[in-house]
């Protein structure tokens, strides 16, 4: 179970997060979100899914991810718990 845990905001495998998770306001670890998405008790990005998707897609391409893979990965984000609520509203 822990092996397949992904960030509930961006979908990155938590095992790839160098910090091992986001941080809560009290300094404890937040196991639901990665350190890129969640720090000091709040999301590092506040906005809509299409905006967030675009940021992530460009960042992945910037890190050498093939365009198709980046597109495929960000398309799956609508299924993540953080965005599911926004999408169904
Ligand atoms: Zn994340």
PDB file of the backbone (N, CA, C, O) and the ligand in Angstrom, with CONECT records:
HET     ZN  A 101       1
ATOM      1  N   UNK A   1       0.825  -1.205   0.000  1.00  0.00           N
ATOM      2  CA  UNK A   1       0.000   0.000   0.000  1.00  0.00           C
ATOM      3  C   UNK A   1       0.863   1.261   0.000  1.00  0.00           C
ATOM      4  O   UNK A   1       0.659   2.157  -0.819  1.00  0.00           O
ATOM      5  N   UNK A   2       1.821   1.329   0.913  1.00  0.00           N
ATOM      6  CA  UNK A   2       2.644   2.532   1.014  1.00  0.00           C
ATOM      7  C   UNK A   2       3.470   2.752  -0.249  1.00  0.00           C
ATOM      8  O   UNK A   2       3.823   3.886  -0.573  1.00  0.00           O
ATOM      9  N   UNK A   3       3.777   1.672  -0.960  1.00  0.00           N
ATOM     10  CA  UNK A   3       4.582   1.789  -2.170  1.00  0.00           C
ATOM     11  C   UNK A   3       3.866   2.561  -3.268  1.00  0.00           C
ATOM     12  O   UNK A   3       4.495   3.281  -4.044  1.00  0.00           O
ATOM     13  N   UNK A   4       2.539   2.405  -3.330  1.00  0.00           N
ATOM     14  CA  UNK A   4       1.800   3.024  -4.417  1.00  0.00           C
ATOM     15  C   UNK A   4       1.212   4.384  -4.024  1.00  0.00           C
ATOM     16  O   UNK A   4       0.465   4.985  -4.797  1.00  0.00           O
ATOM     17  N   UNK A   5       1.546   4.865  -2.833  1.00  0.00           N
ATOM     18  CA  UNK A   5       0.987   6.147  -2.380  1.00  0.00           C
ATOM     19  C   UNK A   5       1.491   7.291  -3.257  1.00  0.00           C
ATOM     20  O   UNK A   5       2.687   7.442  -3.506  1.00  0.00           O
ATOM     21  N   UNK A   6       0.524   8.089  -3.711  1.00  0.00           N
ATOM     22  CA  UNK A   6       0.878   9.231  -4.547  1.00  0.00           C
ATOM     23  C   UNK A   6       0.382  10.509  -3.892  1.00  0.00           C
ATOM     24  O   UNK A   6      -0.540  10.489  -3.077  1.00  0.00           O
ATOM     25  N   UNK A   7       1.004  11.612  -4.258  1.00  0.00           N
ATOM     26  CA  UNK A   7       0.548  12.916  -3.804  1.00  0.00           C
ATOM     27  C   UNK A   7      -0.882  13.125  -4.302  1.00  0.00           C
ATOM     28  O   UNK A   7      -1.166  12.892  -5.477  1.00  0.00           O
ATOM     29  N   UNK A   8      -1.771  13.554  -3.435  1.00  0.00           N
ATOM     30  CA  UNK A   8      -3.170  13.724  -3.808  1.00  0.00           C
ATOM     31  C   UNK A   8      -3.444  15.033  -4.543  1.00  0.00           C
ATOM     32  O   UNK A   8      -4.591  15.358  -4.850  1.00  0.00           O
ATOM     33  N   UNK A   9      -2.375  15.776  -4.819  1.00  0.00           N
ATOM     34  CA  UNK A   9      -2.525  17.024  -5.568  1.00  0.00           C
ATOM     35  C   UNK A   9      -1.916  16.915  -6.955  1.00  0.00           C
ATOM     36  O   UNK A   9      -2.551  17.296  -7.939  1.00  0.00           O
ATOM     37  N   UNK A  10      -0.678  16.394  -7.050  1.00  0.00           N
ATOM     38  CA  UNK A  10      -0.013  16.339  -8.355  1.00  0.00           C
ATOM     39  C   UNK A  10       0.172  14.924  -8.889  1.00  0.00           C
ATOM     40  O   UNK A  10       0.454  14.752 -10.075  1.00  0.00           O
ATOM     41  N   UNK A  11       0.020  13.912  -8.047  1.00  0.00           N
ATOM     42  CA  UNK A  11       0.119  12.535  -8.510  1.00  0.00           C
ATOM     43  C   UNK A  11       1.526  11.961  -8.516  1.00  0.00           C
ATOM     44  O   UNK A  11       1.736  10.826  -8.943  1.00  0.00           O
ATOM     45  N   UNK A  12       2.482  12.735  -8.049  1.00  0.00           N
ATOM     46  CA  UNK A  12       3.857  12.236  -7.990  1.00  0.00           C
ATOM     47  C   UNK A  12       3.946  11.140  -6.918  1.00  0.00           C
ATOM     48  O   UNK A  12       3.384  11.276  -5.832  1.00  0.00           O
ATOM     49  N   UNK A  13       4.668  10.042  -7.245  1.00  0.00           N
ATOM     50  CA  UNK A  13       4.839   9.014  -6.213  1.00  0.00           C
ATOM     51  C   UNK A  13       5.548   9.619  -4.996  1.00  0.00           C
ATOM     52  O   UNK A  13       6.571  10.289  -5.140  1.00  0.00           O
ATOM     53  N   UNK A  14       5.002   9.380  -3.803  1.00  0.00           N
ATOM     54  CA  UNK A  14       5.577   9.973  -2.599  1.00  0.00           C
ATOM     55  C   UNK A  14       7.004   9.479  -2.359  1.00  0.00           C
ATOM     56  O   UNK A  14       7.800  10.147  -1.698  1.00  0.00           O
ATOM     57  N   UNK A  15       7.314   8.307  -2.902  1.00  0.00           N
ATOM     58  CA  UNK A  15       8.662   7.765  -2.732  1.00  0.00           C
ATOM     59  C   UNK A  15       9.701   8.608  -3.468  1.00  0.00           C
ATOM     60  O   UNK A  15      10.896   8.515  -3.189  1.00  0.00           O
ATOM     61  N   UNK A  16       9.229   9.444  -4.425  1.00  0.00           N
ATOM     62  CA  UNK A  16      10.161  10.291  -5.183  1.00  0.00           C
ATOM     63  C   UNK A  16      10.337  11.662  -4.546  1.00  0.00           C
ATOM     64  O   UNK A  16      11.157  12.464  -4.994  1.00  0.00           O
ATOM     65  N   UNK A  17       9.564  11.926  -3.501  1.00  0.00           N
ATOM     66  CA  UNK A  17       9.676  13.218  -2.826  1.00  0.00           C
ATOM     67  C   UNK A  17      10.885  13.197  -1.882  1.00  0.00           C
ATOM     68  O   UNK A  17      10.916  12.417  -0.930  1.00  0.00           O
ATOM     69  N   UNK A  18      11.872  14.048  -2.145  1.00  0.00           N
ATOM     70  CA  UNK A  18      13.071  14.035  -1.286  1.00  0.00           C
ATOM     71  C   UNK A  18      12.759  14.373   0.174  1.00  0.00           C
ATOM     72  O   UNK A  18      13.496  13.967   1.072  1.00  0.00           O
ATOM     73  N   UNK A  19      11.663  15.120   0.420  1.00  0.00           N
ATOM     74  CA  UNK A  19      11.284  15.491   1.794  1.00  0.00           C
ATOM     75  C   UNK A  19      10.384  14.435   2.439  1.00  0.00           C
ATOM     76  O   UNK A  19      10.146  14.475   3.646  1.00  0.00           O
ATOM     77  N   UNK A  20       9.889  13.499   1.643  1.00  0.00           N
ATOM     78  CA  UNK A  20       9.032  12.457   2.188  1.00  0.00           C
ATOM     79  C   UNK A  20       7.629  12.908   2.540  1.00  0.00           C
ATOM     80  O   UNK A  20       6.926  12.223   3.283  1.00  0.00           O
ATOM     81  N   UNK A  21       7.211  14.059   2.014  1.00  0.00           N
ATOM     82  CA  UNK A  21       5.850  14.532   2.254  1.00  0.00           C
ATOM     83  C   UNK A  21       5.811  16.016   2.525  1.00  0.00           C
ATOM     84  O   UNK A  21       6.840  16.645   2.773  1.00  0.00           O
ATOM     85  N   UNK A  22       4.612  16.571   2.476  1.00  0.00           N
ATOM     86  CA  UNK A  22       4.447  17.991   2.769  1.00  0.00           C
ATOM     87  C   UNK A  22       4.546  18.244   4.266  1.00  0.00           C
ATOM     88  O   UNK A  22       4.651  17.306   5.055  1.00  0.00           O
ATOM     89  N   UNK A  23       4.511  19.511   4.654  1.00  0.00           N
ATOM     90  CA  UNK A  23       4.573  19.837   6.077  1.00  0.00           C
ATOM     91  C   UNK A  23       3.323  20.598   6.527  1.00  0.00           C
ATOM     92  O   UNK A  23       2.831  21.488   5.834  1.00  0.00           O
ATOM     93  N   UNK A  24       2.834  20.227   7.686  1.00  0.00           N
ATOM     94  CA  UNK A  24       1.699  20.906   8.293  1.00  0.00           C
ATOM     95  C   UNK A  24       2.183  22.185   8.973  1.00  0.00           C
ATOM     96  O   UNK A  24       3.382  22.409   9.140  1.00  0.00           O
ATOM     97  N   UNK A  25       1.211  23.018   9.362  1.00  0.00           N
ATOM     98  CA  UNK A  25       1.546  24.293  10.002  1.00  0.00           C
ATOM     99  C   UNK A  25       2.372  24.083  11.275  1.00  0.00           C
ATOM    100  O   UNK A  25       3.193  24.931  11.623  1.00  0.00           O
ATOM    101  N   UNK A  26       2.165  22.977  11.963  1.00  0.00           N
ATOM    102  CA  UNK A  26       2.905  22.713  13.204  1.00  0.00           C
ATOM    103  C   UNK A  26       4.237  22.002  12.974  1.00  0.00           C
ATOM    104  O   UNK A  26       4.911  21.606  13.925  1.00  0.00           O
ATOM    105  N   UNK A  27       4.610  21.843  11.701  1.00  0.00           N
ATOM    106  CA  UNK A  27       5.912  21.244  11.398  1.00  0.00           C
ATOM    107  C   UNK A  27       5.905  19.739  11.219  1.00  0.00           C
ATOM    108  O   UNK A  27       6.920  19.153  10.842  1.00  0.00           O
ATOM    109  N   UNK A  28       4.753  19.096  11.490  1.00  0.00           N
ATOM    110  CA  UNK A  28       4.670  17.651  11.290  1.00  0.00           C
ATOM    111  C   UNK A  28       4.495  17.353   9.803  1.00  0.00           C
ATOM    112  O   UNK A  28       4.148  18.236   9.018  1.00  0.00           O
ATOM    113  N   UNK A  29       4.738  16.101   9.429  1.00  0.00           N
ATOM    114  CA  UNK A  29       4.619  15.702   8.028  1.00  0.00           C
ATOM    115  C   UNK A  29       3.166  15.495   7.647  1.00  0.00           C
ATOM    116  O   UNK A  29       2.354  15.016   8.438  1.00  0.00           O
ATOM    117  N   UNK A  30       2.860  15.869   6.413  1.00  0.00           N
ATOM    118  CA  UNK A  30       1.550  15.580   5.859  1.00  0.00           C
ATOM    119  C   UNK A  30       1.739  14.483   4.812  1.00  0.00           C
ATOM    120  O   UNK A  30       2.339  14.728   3.765  1.00  0.00           O
ATOM    121  N   UNK A  31       1.236  13.281   5.079  1.00  0.00           N
ATOM    122  CA  UNK A  31       1.489  12.150   4.173  1.00  0.00           C
ATOM    123  C   UNK A  31       0.630  12.152   2.911  1.00  0.00           C
ATOM    124  O   UNK A  31       0.854  11.333   2.020  1.00  0.00           O
ATOM    125  N   UNK A  32      -0.352  13.057   2.814  1.00  0.00           N
ATOM    126  CA  UNK A  32      -1.249  13.057   1.659  1.00  0.00           C
ATOM    127  C   UNK A  32      -0.718  13.849   0.478  1.00  0.00           C
ATOM    128  O   UNK A  32      -1.087  13.587  -0.667  1.00  0.00           O
ATOM    129  N   UNK A  33       0.153  14.822   0.752  1.00  0.00           N
ATOM    130  CA  UNK A  33       0.658  15.681  -0.309  1.00  0.00           C
ATOM    131  C   UNK A  33       2.181  15.738  -0.275  1.00  0.00           C
ATOM    132  O   UNK A  33       2.790  15.587   0.784  1.00  0.00           O
ATOM    133  N   UNK A  34       2.791  15.955  -1.438  1.00  0.00           N
ATOM    134  CA  UNK A  34       4.234  16.029  -1.512  1.00  0.00           C
ATOM    135  C   UNK A  34       4.725  17.407  -1.054  1.00  0.00           C
ATOM    136  O   UNK A  34       3.936  18.334  -0.870  1.00  0.00           O
ATOM    137  N   UNK A  35       6.030  17.518  -0.877  1.00  0.00           N
ATOM    138  CA  UNK A  35       6.599  18.773  -0.370  1.00  0.00           C
ATOM    139  C   UNK A  35       6.528  19.900  -1.395  1.00  0.00           C
ATOM    140  O   UNK A  35       6.638  21.073  -1.036  1.00  0.00           O
ATOM    141  N   UNK A  36       6.344  19.551  -2.672  1.00  0.00           N
ATOM    142  CA  UNK A  36       6.228  20.583  -3.706  1.00  0.00           C
ATOM    143  C   UNK A  36       4.841  21.232  -3.671  1.00  0.00           C
ATOM    144  O   UNK A  36       4.690  22.419  -3.960  1.00  0.00           O
ATOM    145  N   UNK A  37       3.838  20.437  -3.314  1.00  0.00           N
ATOM    146  CA  UNK A  37       2.458  20.931  -3.332  1.00  0.00           C
ATOM    147  C   UNK A  37       2.027  21.546  -2.014  1.00  0.00           C
ATOM    148  O   UNK A  37       1.205  22.461  -1.994  1.00  0.00           O
ATOM    149  N   UNK A  38       2.571  21.054  -0.923  1.00  0.00           N
ATOM    150  CA  UNK A  38       2.047  21.430   0.390  1.00  0.00           C
ATOM    151  C   UNK A  38       3.177  21.759   1.356  1.00  0.00           C
ATOM    152  O   UNK A  38       4.041  20.921   1.615  1.00  0.00           O
ATOM    153  N   UNK A  39       3.171  22.977   1.889  1.00  0.00           N
ATOM    154  CA  UNK A  39       4.216  23.395   2.830  1.00  0.00           C
ATOM    155  C   UNK A  39       3.626  24.318   3.888  1.00  0.00           C
ATOM    156  O   UNK A  39       2.809  25.184   3.577  1.00  0.00           O
ATOM    157  N   UNK A  40       4.034  24.133   5.118  1.00  0.00           N
ATOM    158  CA  UNK A  40       3.579  24.969   6.242  1.00  0.00           C
ATOM    159  C   UNK A  40       2.052  25.066   6.346  1.00  0.00           C
ATOM    160  O   UNK A  40       1.498  26.124   6.646  1.00  0.00           O
ATOM    161  N   UNK A  41       1.403  23.952   6.093  1.00  0.00           N
ATOM    162  CA  UNK A  41      -0.047  23.906   6.300  1.00  0.00           C
ATOM    163  C   UNK A  41      -0.880  24.456   5.162  1.00  0.00           C
ATOM    164  O   UNK A  41      -2.099  24.562   5.290  1.00  0.00           O
ATOM    165  N   UNK A  42      -0.252  24.810   4.046  1.00  0.00           N
ATOM    166  CA  UNK A  42      -1.066  25.267   2.915  1.00  0.00           C
ATOM    167  C   UNK A  42      -0.494  24.837   1.568  1.00  0.00           C
ATOM    168  O   UNK A  42       0.679  24.486   1.442  1.00  0.00           O
ATOM    169  N   UNK A  43      -1.372  24.879   0.569  1.00  0.00           N
ATOM    170  CA  UNK A  43      -0.940  24.511  -0.768  1.00  0.00           C
ATOM    171  C   UNK A  43      -0.018  25.592  -1.325  1.00  0.00           C
ATOM    172  O   UNK A  43      -0.251  26.784  -1.124  1.00  0.00           O
ATOM    173  N   UNK A  44       1.023  25.167  -2.020  1.00  0.00           N
ATOM    174  CA  UNK A  44       1.950  26.127  -2.616  1.00  0.00           C
ATOM    175  C   UNK A  44       1.329  26.769  -3.856  1.00  0.00           C
ATOM    176  O   UNK A  44       1.744  27.849  -4.276  1.00  0.00           O
ATOM    177  N   UNK A  45       0.336  26.101  -4.436  1.00  0.00           N
ATOM    178  CA  UNK A  45      -0.380  26.670  -5.575  1.00  0.00           C
ATOM    179  C   UNK A  45      -1.870  26.671  -5.290  1.00  0.00           C
ATOM    180  O   UNK A  45      -2.445  25.628  -4.977  1.00  0.00           O
ATOM    181  N   UNK A  46      -2.498  27.830  -5.395  1.00  0.00           N
ATOM    182  CA  UNK A  46      -3.948  27.936  -5.217  1.00  0.00           C
ATOM    183  C   UNK A  46      -4.525  28.397  -6.543  1.00  0.00           C
ATOM    184  O   UNK A  46      -4.242  29.505  -6.999  1.00  0.00           O
ATOM    185  N   UNK A  47      -5.315  27.569  -7.147  1.00  0.00           N
ATOM    186  CA  UNK A  47      -5.890  27.947  -8.434  1.00  0.00           C
ATOM    187  C   UNK A  47      -6.700  26.794  -8.988  1.00  0.00           C
ATOM    188  O   UNK A  47      -7.087  25.879  -8.261  1.00  0.00           O
ATOM    189  N   UNK A  48      -6.948  26.850 -10.272  1.00  0.00           N
ATOM    190  CA  UNK A  48      -7.768  25.814 -10.894  1.00  0.00           C
ATOM    191  C   UNK A  48      -6.902  24.665 -11.405  1.00  0.00           C
ATOM    192  O   UNK A  48      -5.688  24.794 -11.560  1.00  0.00           O
ATOM    193  N   UNK A  49      -7.555  23.557 -11.657  1.00  0.00           N
ATOM    194  CA  UNK A  49      -6.847  22.388 -12.181  1.00  0.00           C
ATOM    195  C   UNK A  49      -6.174  22.673 -13.530  1.00  0.00           C
ATOM    196  O   UNK A  49      -5.011  22.311 -13.701  1.00  0.00           O
ATOM    197  N   UNK A  50      -6.861  23.312 -14.502  1.00  0.00           N
ATOM    198  CA  UNK A  50      -6.175  23.580 -15.779  1.00  0.00           C
ATOM    199  C   UNK A  50      -4.891  24.397 -15.613  1.00  0.00           C
ATOM    200  O   UNK A  50      -3.906  24.160 -16.312  1.00  0.00           O
ATOM    201  N   UNK A  51      -4.905  25.353 -14.692  1.00  0.00           N
ATOM    202  CA  UNK A  51      -3.706  26.169 -14.450  1.00  0.00           C
ATOM    203  C   UNK A  51      -2.590  25.323 -13.852  1.00  0.00           C
ATOM    204  O   UNK A  51      -1.435  25.401 -14.271  1.00  0.00           O
ATOM    205  N   UNK A  52      -2.960  24.516 -12.868  1.00  0.00           N
ATOM    206  CA  UNK A  52      -1.977  23.676 -12.186  1.00  0.00           C
ATOM    207  C   UNK A  52      -1.392  22.648 -13.151  1.00  0.00           C
ATOM    208  O   UNK A  52      -0.191  22.375 -13.139  1.00  0.00           O
ATOM    209  N   UNK A  53      -2.264  22.084 -13.986  1.00  0.00           N
ATOM    210  CA  UNK A  53      -1.876  21.103 -14.985  1.00  0.00           C
ATOM    211  C   UNK A  53      -0.814  21.684 -15.931  1.00  0.00           C
ATOM    212  O   UNK A  53       0.172  21.026 -16.262  1.00  0.00           O
ATOM    213  N   UNK A  54      -1.044  22.920 -16.350  1.00  0.00           N
ATOM    214  CA  UNK A  54      -0.136  23.582 -17.278  1.00  0.00           C
ATOM    215  C   UNK A  54       1.235  23.813 -16.631  1.00  0.00           C
ATOM    216  O   UNK A  54       2.270  23.616 -17.268  1.00  0.00           O
ATOM    217  N   UNK A  55       1.231  24.231 -15.365  1.00  0.00           N
ATOM    218  CA  UNK A  55       2.480  24.457 -14.631  1.00  0.00           C
ATOM    219  C   UNK A  55       3.269  23.149 -14.545  1.00  0.00           C
ATOM    220  O   UNK A  55       4.471  23.120 -14.806  1.00  0.00           O
ATOM    221  N   UNK A  56       2.578  22.076 -14.177  1.00  0.00           N
ATOM    222  CA  UNK A  56       3.233  20.780 -14.011  1.00  0.00           C
ATOM    223  C   UNK A  56       3.751  20.238 -15.340  1.00  0.00           C
ATOM    224  O   UNK A  56       4.841  19.672 -15.415  1.00  0.00           O
ATOM    225  N   UNK A  57       2.949  20.423 -16.382  1.00  0.00           N
ATOM    226  CA  UNK A  57       3.328  19.922 -17.709  1.00  0.00           C
ATOM    227  C   UNK A  57       4.621  20.599 -18.169  1.00  0.00           C
ATOM    228  O   UNK A  57       5.546  19.941 -18.647  1.00  0.00           O
ATOM    229  N   UNK A  58       4.669  21.926 -18.018  1.00  0.00           N
ATOM    230  CA  UNK A  58       5.865  22.668 -18.424  1.00  0.00           C
ATOM    231  C   UNK A  58       7.068  22.290 -17.582  1.00  0.00           C
ATOM    232  O   UNK A  58       8.183  22.186 -18.093  1.00  0.00           O
ATOM    233  N   UNK A  59       6.842  22.081 -16.279  1.00  0.00           N
ATOM    234  CA  UNK A  59       7.946  21.705 -15.390  1.00  0.00           C
ATOM    235  C   UNK A  59       8.504  20.337 -15.777  1.00  0.00           C
ATOM    236  O   UNK A  59       9.717  20.127 -15.782  1.00  0.00           O
ATOM    237  N   UNK A  60       7.597  19.406 -16.104  1.00  0.00           N
ATOM    238  CA  UNK A  60       8.039  18.062 -16.486  1.00  0.00           C
ATOM    239  C   UNK A  60       8.835  18.099 -17.786  1.00  0.00           C
ATOM    240  O   UNK A  60       9.879  17.457 -17.898  1.00  0.00           O
ATOM    241  N   UNK A  61       8.339  18.855 -18.770  1.00  0.00           N
ATOM    242  CA  UNK A  61       9.044  18.975 -20.051  1.00  0.00           C
ATOM    243  C   UNK A  61      10.406  19.625 -19.809  1.00  0.00           C
ATOM    244  O   UNK A  61      11.409  19.238 -20.406  1.00  0.00           O
ATOM    245  N   UNK A  62      10.420  20.618 -18.923  1.00  0.00           N
ATOM    246  CA  UNK A  62      11.675  21.282 -18.564  1.00  0.00           C
ATOM    247  C   UNK A  62      12.684  20.334 -17.937  1.00  0.00           C
ATOM    248  O   UNK A  62      13.893  20.545 -18.039  1.00  0.00           O
ATOM    249  N   UNK A  63      12.182  19.287 -17.286  1.00  0.00           N
ATOM    250  CA  UNK A  63      13.058  18.301 -16.662  1.00  0.00           C
ATOM    251  C   UNK A  63      13.363  17.132 -17.581  1.00  0.00           C
ATOM    252  O   UNK A  63      13.956  16.139 -17.158  1.00  0.00           O
ATOM    253  N   UNK A  64      12.956  17.252 -18.844  1.00  0.00           N
ATOM    254  CA  UNK A  64      13.315  16.223 -19.819  1.00  0.00           C
ATOM    255  C   UNK A  64      12.270  15.158 -20.066  1.00  0.00           C
ATOM    256  O   UNK A  64      12.546  14.179 -20.758  1.00  0.00           O
ATOM    257  N   UNK A  65      11.062  15.325 -19.511  1.00  0.00           N
ATOM    258  CA  UNK A  65       9.999  14.348 -19.750  1.00  0.00           C
ATOM    259  C   UNK A  65       9.469  14.540 -21.173  1.00  0.00           C
ATOM    260  O   UNK A  65       9.204  15.668 -21.586  1.00  0.00           O
ATOM    261  N   UNK A  66       9.312  13.432 -21.932  1.00  0.00           N
ATOM    262  CA  UNK A  66       8.745  13.579 -23.280  1.00  0.00           C
ATOM    263  C   UNK A  66       7.363  14.239 -23.211  1.00  0.00           C
ATOM    264  O   UNK A  66       6.590  13.977 -22.290  1.00  0.00           O
ATOM    265  N   UNK A  67       7.061  15.092 -24.187  1.00  0.00           N
ATOM    266  CA  UNK A  67       5.804  15.849 -24.186  1.00  0.00           C
ATOM    267  C   UNK A  67       4.574  14.968 -24.020  1.00  0.00           C
ATOM    268  O   UNK A  67       3.648  15.311 -23.285  1.00  0.00           O
ATOM    269  N   UNK A  68       4.569  13.841 -24.701  1.00  0.00           N
ATOM    270  CA  UNK A  68       3.402  12.965 -24.612  1.00  0.00           C
ATOM    271  C   UNK A  68       3.220  12.425 -23.198  1.00  0.00           C
ATOM    272  O   UNK A  68       2.100  12.362 -22.691  1.00  0.00           O
ATOM    273  N   UNK A  69       4.324  12.037 -22.565  1.00  0.00           N
ATOM    274  CA  UNK A  69       4.252  11.515 -21.198  1.00  0.00           C
ATOM    275  C   UNK A  69       3.756  12.590 -20.227  1.00  0.00           C
ATOM    276  O   UNK A  69       2.965  12.312 -19.327  1.00  0.00           O
ATOM    277  N   UNK A  70       4.230  13.811 -20.423  1.00  0.00           N
ATOM    278  CA  UNK A  70       3.825  14.918 -19.560  1.00  0.00           C
ATOM    279  C   UNK A  70       2.331  15.190 -19.729  1.00  0.00           C
ATOM    280  O   UNK A  70       1.623  15.448 -18.755  1.00  0.00           O
ATOM    281  N   UNK A  71       1.869  15.131 -20.955  1.00  0.00           N
ATOM    282  CA  UNK A  71       0.447  15.341 -21.246  1.00  0.00           C
ATOM    283  C   UNK A  71      -0.391  14.252 -20.579  1.00  0.00           C
ATOM    284  O   UNK A  71      -1.402  14.527 -19.933  1.00  0.00           O
ATOM    285  N   UNK A  72       0.057  13.011 -20.754  1.00  0.00           N
ATOM    286  CA  UNK A  72      -0.671  11.864 -20.202  1.00  0.00           C
ATOM    287  C   UNK A  72      -0.746  11.954 -18.677  1.00  0.00           C
ATOM    288  O   UNK A  72      -1.795  11.714 -18.079  1.00  0.00           O
ATOM    289  N   UNK A  73       0.378  12.300 -18.066  1.00  0.00           N
ATOM    290  CA  UNK A  73       0.453  12.380 -16.614  1.00  0.00           C
ATOM    291  C   UNK A  73      -0.483  13.462 -16.069  1.00  0.00           C
ATOM    292  O   UNK A  73      -1.211  13.229 -15.104  1.00  0.00           O
ATOM    293  N   UNK A  74      -0.461  14.633 -16.684  1.00  0.00           N
ATOM    294  CA  UNK A  74      -1.277  15.725 -16.167  1.00  0.00           C
ATOM    295  C   UNK A  74      -2.764  15.504 -16.444  1.00  0.00           C
ATOM    296  O   UNK A  74      -3.609  16.032 -15.720  1.00  0.00           O
ATOM    297  N   UNK A  75      -3.092  14.742 -17.469  1.00  0.00           N
ATOM    298  CA  UNK A  75      -4.503  14.434 -17.734  1.00  0.00           C
ATOM    299  C   UNK A  75      -5.109  13.630 -16.596  1.00  0.00           C
ATOM    300  O   UNK A  75      -6.286  13.787 -16.275  1.00  0.00           O
ATOM    301  N   UNK A  76      -4.300  12.765 -15.985  1.00  0.00           N
ATOM    302  CA  UNK A  76      -4.767  11.915 -14.892  1.00  0.00           C
ATOM    303  C   UNK A  76      -5.033  12.668 -13.595  1.00  0.00           C
ATOM    304  O   UNK A  76      -5.609  12.115 -12.658  1.00  0.00           O
ATOM    305  N   UNK A  77      -4.619  13.918 -13.542  1.00  0.00           N
ATOM    306  CA  UNK A  77      -4.753  14.698 -12.305  1.00  0.00           C
ATOM    307  C   UNK A  77      -6.202  14.913 -11.868  1.00  0.00           C
ATOM    308  O   UNK A  77      -6.465  15.082 -10.677  1.00  0.00           O
ATOM    309  N   UNK A  78      -7.137  14.908 -12.807  1.00  0.00           N
ATOM    310  CA  UNK A  78      -8.541  15.141 -12.446  1.00  0.00           C
ATOM    311  C   UNK A  78      -9.088  14.025 -11.562  1.00  0.00           C
ATOM    312  O   UNK A  78     -10.132  14.187 -10.930  1.00  0.00           O
ATOM    313  N   UNK A  79      -8.394  12.906 -11.517  1.00  0.00           N
ATOM    314  CA  UNK A  79      -8.842  11.794 -10.676  1.00  0.00           C
ATOM    315  C   UNK A  79      -8.282  11.882  -9.259  1.00  0.00           C
ATOM    316  O   UNK A  79      -8.685  11.105  -8.393  1.00  0.00           O
ATOM    317  N   UNK A  80      -7.370  12.803  -9.011  1.00  0.00           N
ATOM    318  CA  UNK A  80      -6.750  12.911  -7.689  1.00  0.00           C
ATOM    319  C   UNK A  80      -7.714  13.579  -6.701  1.00  0.00           C
ATOM    320  O   UNK A  80      -8.487  14.458  -7.083  1.00  0.00           O
ATOM    321  N   UNK A  81      -7.664  13.160  -5.432  1.00  0.00           N
ATOM    322  CA  UNK A  81      -8.618  13.661  -4.434  1.00  0.00           C
ATOM    323  C   UNK A  81      -8.736  15.189  -4.357  1.00  0.00           C
ATOM    324  O   UNK A  81      -9.835  15.712  -4.176  1.00  0.00           O
ATOM    325  N   UNK A  82      -7.619  15.906  -4.491  1.00  0.00           N
ATOM    326  CA  UNK A  82      -7.697  17.360  -4.364  1.00  0.00           C
ATOM    327  C   UNK A  82      -8.576  17.983  -5.448  1.00  0.00           C
ATOM    328  O   UNK A  82      -9.310  18.935  -5.183  1.00  0.00           O
ATOM    329  N   UNK A  83      -8.501  17.448  -6.665  1.00  0.00           N
ATOM    330  CA  UNK A  83      -9.189  18.050  -7.810  1.00  0.00           C
ATOM    331  C   UNK A  83     -10.549  17.451  -8.092  1.00  0.00           C
ATOM    332  O   UNK A  83     -11.400  18.082  -8.719  1.00  0.00           O
ATOM    333  N   UNK A  84     -10.747  16.247  -7.633  1.00  0.00           N
ATOM    334  CA  UNK A  84     -12.022  15.558  -7.826  1.00  0.00           C
ATOM    335  C   UNK A  84     -13.182  16.444  -7.378  1.00  0.00           C
ATOM    336  O   UNK A  84     -14.195  16.557  -8.067  1.00  0.00           O
ATOM    337  N   UNK A  85     -13.016  17.070  -6.216  1.00  0.00           N
ATOM    338  CA  UNK A  85     -14.063  17.933  -5.652  1.00  0.00           C
ATOM    339  C   UNK A  85     -14.331  19.108  -6.578  1.00  0.00           C
ATOM    340  O   UNK A  85     -15.480  19.442  -6.866  1.00  0.00           O
ATOM    341  N   UNK A  86     -13.233  19.742  -7.047  1.00  0.00           N
ATOM    342  CA  UNK A  86     -13.362  20.923  -7.889  1.00  0.00           C
ATOM    343  C   UNK A  86     -14.056  20.576  -9.215  1.00  0.00           C
ATOM    344  O   UNK A  86     -14.892  21.331  -9.712  1.00  0.00           O
ATOM    345  N   UNK A  87     -13.690  19.429  -9.766  1.00  0.00           N
ATOM    346  CA  UNK A  87     -14.232  19.016 -11.062  1.00  0.00           C
ATOM    347  C   UNK A  87     -15.732  18.735 -10.982  1.00  0.00           C
ATOM    348  O   UNK A  87     -16.473  19.055 -11.911  1.00  0.00           O
ATOM    349  N   UNK A  88     -16.176  18.147  -9.888  1.00  0.00           N
ATOM    350  CA  UNK A  88     -17.590  17.755  -9.785  1.00  0.00           C
ATOM    351  C   UNK A  88     -18.474  18.900  -9.301  1.00  0.00           C
ATOM    352  O   UNK A  88     -19.694  18.743  -9.240  1.00  0.00           O
ATOM    353  N   UNK A  89     -17.903  20.026  -8.961  1.00  0.00           N
ATOM    354  CA  UNK A  89     -18.690  21.147  -8.452  1.00  0.00           C
ATOM    355  C   UNK A  89     -19.562  21.762  -9.546  1.00  0.00           C
ATOM    356  O   UNK A  89     -20.292  22.720  -9.289  1.00  0.00           O
TER     357      UNK A  89
HETATM  358 ZN    ZN A 101       2.328  17.010  -5.131  1.00  0.00          ZN
END
